[in-house]
């Protein structure tokens, strides 16, 4: 994996978060939803076209169970993150302010797991999809911290922590695939199955929830088609 790819992952999340200080008074909701729709469609296409076939390539029929496990695991994570992975922004109730530790921890774990497939290849496609997905997620995280009266210095630090999670997931996954971390490389496809389940949940939830009242939205349709067509076109070229 090249340095620019790691930097792209980092800065998409970090800049997406600190931009709260520039755009918090503007109308950013529609733009965030379009970015979410594109990244959700992009991740879904990458998962179906590349990650799932690769996970089953080794002949391990147990991979499907781990895909289901990853899907359910993401549901559990969202009980603590309040759906920030989908760009949802929640404000505190009343005057009760507290640091959103559960949201931060679950979002960091989510980003760490999302970085793991990068060790399998298709880096350019996945880096682009994950990076775009993390822009609204980081913005939502910053919004929650701002609403809970977290200091600016603390916000920058925790946004930095979130931003390094996807690169850290890549390095950990790369170590697994090369047998550096014990003998876990033999279970690499099953670990990837968990990540695939998470990707399936995240991408489909974004696509279903990013349209208000389930009304027809031409802009969203075009963005989704663009998100699918790019990895599909590259897939067809590689055949």
N, C-alpha and C positions, 0 to 999 in steps of 0.2 A: 504494500500500500504506500502511495506516495505522500510526501509531506503536505502538499497542497490539499489533498483530500481530508487529512486530519484537521488542517486549519479551517477548511470549509465547514466541516461538522461543528468545530468549536465555535466559530464566529457566527454561524447561523443561529445557534442557540443563545450565545452571549449577547449579540447585538439585538436579536429578537426580544430579549428580556430587558435590556437597558433602554430600548426605544420607548418604554413606558413613560420615561421622563420627557420625551419629546411629543408624543402623540396621545397622551392620556385624555386630553380635552377635545380631541378630534373624533370624527366619525370613522372608526377603523373596522367596525364590525363586518361590513360587507366585504371588504378586502381580505380580512382574515378568513372568512368563510370560503372565498374563492381559492385562496392558498390551501386551505384544508382540503377542499374538494379535489384539487389537482394532486396533492400529495397522497391523499387516500386512494385515488384511482391508480396512481403510479405505483404505490406500495402493493396494492392488490394484484396488479398485473405482474409485477416482479415476483411476487410470492407464487402465483399460479404457474407462470411460465418457466421459472428457474428454480426457486427454492424447494418447492414440493417435489418436482422430478428428481432433483439432486439428492434430496433426503431419502428417497426410496431407491436410489440407484444401487446402494449397497446390498439390497435384498433383505433388509431388516423390516419384517412385517409389523413390528412393535412400534414403528415410528408414528403410525396413526394414533395410537393411544397417547403418545406424548404431544401430538398436535392438539388433541382434545384437551389434554392437561394444560397446555399453554393457553388455550382459549378460555378455560375456566379460571386459570390463574389471573388473567387480565381482568376478569370480572371481579375477582377478589381485590385486586389492586385498586380498582376504581371505587371500592367502598371507602378507601382512605384518601384517594386523590381527587374525589369529587368530579371526575371526568375531565380534568385539565388536559389530559392527553389529546382530547378532541377540541381543545381551544375554549372550553367552557370557563367563564369567569364568574366567580361567586363572591359576593360581598358578605361581611360578617353581619350577624343578626343583632340589631340594636347597637348598644355601645360596648359589646363584649369583644375585646381584642386579644389575640393570642398568636404566638408564632405557629404557622401551619407545618409542624414537624412531620405529621403523617403524610401530608401532600408532598412535601419535599422529598422524603425518603422513598415513597412509592414512585414518584416521577423519576428520581435518579435511578432506581432499580429498573424501571421501564426503559430508560434511555440506554443503560448499560446492556440490557438484553438485546435492544435494537441494534447495537453496534456489533454484536457477535456474528451475524451472517457475512460481514465484510471480509472475514478470513476465508470464505468459500469462493470468492471471485465476484464478478459483476460489480466491482467496486464503484465505477463511475455512475452506474444506474442507481445503485442502492444509496450511495453517498448523497446524490441529488435528492432522492425521495425522502430520506431520513432528515437531511438538512432542512428542506422545506417544511416538513412536518414539525420540526422542533421550533420554528419561528413563532407560530401562534401558541404552541405549548409553553414556551419560555415567557411570552408576553402575558399569558394567563397566569403563570406562576408569579411574575412580578406584580401583576394587578392584585393578586390575593395578598402578597406581602405588603404592598402599599396600603391596601385597605385595612390591614391589621397593624398599621403604624410601625412597621419594621423600619429601622434606620437605613439611610441610603448606603452607608458603608457595608452594613450587614447584607443588604439586598445584592450589592455587587459581588460580595464574596459567595453567597449561595447560588447566584446565577453562574458564577465561574465554576462552582462545584458541579452544577447541573451540566454545564457545557462540556466538561471533560469526561462525562460518563460514557458517551458513545465511543469516543476514541479508546477509553479504557476497556470497554467491552470488546473492541476489535483486538487489542493486545492480548487480552485474556483468552479469547477464542483462538487466536493464532497460536498461542502457547499450547492450547489443548490439541489443536490439529497436528502439531509437530511433536507431541508427546513430552513437552517440557514440563507440564504439570502432571506428574504421576503417570498413570496409564489410562487417563481419561479419554485419550484419543479414540479408543474403541467404542466409546459412547457418544462420539461427537454428533452423529446423525440424530440421535435421540434428543440431545441438547438442542440441536437445531430445530427439531420437531416442536419443542416448547416455544422457541422464537417464532416459528411459522404460525402457531396457534395465536400468539399475541398479535402478529401482523394481521392475520385474518380478522380478528376481533376489532382491532383499531381501525383498519381500512374500511370494513363494512359499516361500522358504527358511524364513522365520519360521513360516508356516502348517504346513509339513511337519515342522519340528523342534521345535515348542513342546509337543508331546505326548510324554510318556515312553513308550517301548516301543510306540508307535503304538496304544495302547489307547483305547477310546472314552471321551471326557471330555465330560460334559454341559455343564459350565461353559465349557469352551473353545468348544464348538459354539454356545452362546448368545452368547458374546462375539464370535465370528466373524460370526454372523448380524447382530448389532447393528452391527458395523463395516462390513458391506456394506450394510445396510438404510438407514443414514443418507445416504450419498452417492447411493444408488439412489433414495431417496424425493425428494431434492432434484432429481435429474436428471429424474424423471418430472414434477415440478411445473413445471420449466422448459420442458417440451415444449409 
